[in-house]
Amino acid sequence: MTHGSLRSHLVSHSDTSNMESIKWRWRHFETMSAPQWHEILALRASIFVVEQACPYQDPDRKDTVSWHLAGYRNGELVASMRVVPPGISYKECSIGRVAVPTVHRGKRLGRELMLVGMKFCRSQWQGGIRISGQGYLKGFYESLGFETIYGPYMEDDIPHFEMLLP
């Protein structure tokens, strides 16, 4: 994907478990407004810094070259992730910063978020998808087809596994 083809993508999905529609929107960092970026950062900080009691530098240089997915239900941000293109973190593209607020967990949003992300990766690049998944989510990622490549290892004082979806 080249910078000349940057645009946002809108994907709608109906969650049949509660019949509420989730609107998934892809944006490259370069196409995001300040309020859109702030909303994603606020969600990420609420989970990865506050909830997990893990002070670390969340925004990094990868964000500026990445695609970011936001899922909205009734205008509220209920899920987000970033996709880093191949050659930045790994030779494959990678999915990370997968975030669903506590009040929206247990509704299969994380699974749907990952499926939308995996589909996007497959549509944009050839090769696998690599992640650095938190240890407590290893089984979840395996259920999506990811295989453990390495780990566990500590990242920001949290056990992680390097995983690959071939």
Secondary structure as GFF3:
##gff-version 3
##sequence-region A 1 166
A	DSSP	three_ten_helix	3	5	.	.	.	ID=ss1
A	DSSP	beta_strand	9	15	.	.	.	ID=ss2
A	DSSP	beta_strand	20	28	.	.	.	ID=ss3
A	DSSP	three_ten_helix	29	31	.	.	.	ID=ss4
A	DSSP	alpha_helix	34	44	.	.	.	ID=ss5
A	DSSP	pi_helix	45	51	.	.	.	ID=ss6
A	DSSP	three_ten_helix	63	65	.	.	.	ID=ss7
A	DSSP	beta_strand	67	73	.	.	.	ID=ss8
A	DSSP	beta_strand	76	84	.	.	.	ID=ss9
A	DSSP	beta_strand	93	99	.	.	.	ID=ss10
A	DSSP	three_ten_helix	102	104	.	.	.	ID=ss11
A	DSSP	alpha_helix	109	124	.	.	.	ID=ss12
A	DSSP	beta_strand	129	134	.	.	.	ID=ss13
A	DSSP	three_ten_helix	135	137	.	.	.	ID=ss14
A	DSSP	alpha_helix	138	143	.	.	.	ID=ss15
A	DSSP	beta_strand	147	155	.	.	.	ID=ss16
A	DSSP	beta_strand	158	165	.	.	.	ID=ss17
###
